[in-house]
Amino acid sequence: MKTLDPEIDAALRAIGEGPDDDGRRRVLTDLLLERGDPRGEFLLLQFLIAENQASGATKHRAQALWRKHRRAWLGAVGAHFHELKVERGFPSEGVLHDVPAEALRAAFESPMFATVERLQGSPAAVLEALASPRLRALREVELGAAVDFEQAVARAVPRRLTRLTLGFSLTSAEVTVLRESPVFARVEVLRLVQPSSALEVLARLSKHPALREVQVPRLTLSAVFAAWPQLTLSKLVVSTLCTLERVAHGTEVTLQNLTRRELLPLRKHLPADTVRVCLMPARPLRVETVSKEALLAAFSGFNPSLP
């Protein structure tokens, strides 16, 4: 959004410097409303939506304003955003593909994109986002294809990144980079789409200061339990939708989509009053306040090798 109004420009710059501060967005809203700018109305309606105070007519009006003015408000790069979500008047997440690096750098200089919190898309686009100091609100990124991971980290700017999805396997060197780089120091949730290096990643990242959850598709339950003694995570999610979560008085475990054969050890080895079994695939088996040792003993007959 380009303007020759000094007050509007100053308000936009303030949002770029503090994208989490709604007070700055409200200042811009008031200024735009005073000038009869349609974006002022859009911002006002977006705040009503965010506060659950919007009627159906309000939401319809906000959508109509966005459809009419989106291109002007976002600029040329806005056309490359897919599945774009707008919250409180500014973009909060989207998917970016096939945008020249120069155009991305120019776009990321605009306060309009400083509010983006979640981003995925082509590796080039995501890496440009990670390298931009302007995207102060960025919290979650997804790298769907293999990249030069060490070079990417070298370019990236440390920020409050809390969730990372990687669509490729990591080498030992890349695991070390992930563990030691300040770029990922605050990552709390790590999703590994490719399971080939997952157990090594789990073992080597178990002491990561912020990491509390790892999601690994297509790992067998036996492989998870083989690695579990090395883990200190609070939550682990695998293909069986197995959730291991530490609670104040013990360990709470939710196991879903288990076979009858996998259920038998639990019935045999664990106290009956701690196990509630449900064989429906869509519902979980819950094992509450059971020690890790007891649960490992229950599964001790399984082959711990990888699939």
LINZI-V483349 format. One record per backbone hydrogen bond with DSSP energy under -0.5 kcal/mol. CO is the residue of the C=O (numbers start at 1). NH is the residue of the N-H. Records with the same first field share a line. If there is no record, write none. Layout:
CO->NH ; NH
This chain:
4->6
5->9
6->10
7->11
8->12
9->13
10->14
11->15
12->16
13->17
14->18
18->21
20->22
21->24 ; 25
22->26
23->27
24->28
25->29
26->30
27->31
28->32
29->33
30->34
31->35
32->37
33->36
37->40 ; 41
38->42
39->43
40->44
41->45
42->46
43->47
44->48
45->49
46->50
47->51
48->53 ; 54
49->52
55->59
56->60
57->61
58->62
59->63
60->64
61->65
62->66
63->67
64->68
65->69
66->70
69->73
70->74
71->75
75->78
76->79
77->80
78->81
80->97
82->95
85->92 ; 93
87->90
90->87
92->117 ; 118
93->85
94->120
95->82
96->122
100->104
101->105
102->106
103->107
104->108
105->109
106->109
107->110
110->113
111->114
112->91
113->116
114->137
117->139 ; 140
118->94
119->142
120->96
121->144
122->126
123->127
124->128
125->129
126->130
127->131
128->132
129->132
130->157
131->133
132->135
134->136
135->138
139->162 ; 163
140->119
141->165
142->121 ; 144
143->167
147->149
148->152
149->153
150->154
151->155
152->156
159->161
160->162
162->188 ; 189
163->141
164->191
165->143
166->193 ; 194
171->175
172->176
173->177
174->178
175->179
176->180
177->181
181->184
182->185
184->187
188->212 ; 213
189->164
190->192 ; 215
191->166 ; 193
192->217
193->195
195->198
197->201
198->202
199->203
200->204
201->205
202->206
205->208
212->234 ; 235
213->190
214->216 ; 237
215->192
216->219 ; 239
220->224
221->225
222->226
223->227
224->228
225->229
227->230
228->231
234->246
235->214
236->244
237->216
238->241
240->256
241->243
242->238 ; 244
243->245 ; 254
245->252
247->250
250->247
251->253 ; 290
252->245
253->255 ; 287
254->243
255->285
259->263
260->264
261->265
262->266
263->266 ; 267
264->268
265->269
266->270
271->274
272->275
274->276 ; 288
275->277
276->286
280->283
283->257
284->286
285->255
286->276
287->253
291->295
292->296
293->297
294->298
295->299
297->300
299->302
302->304
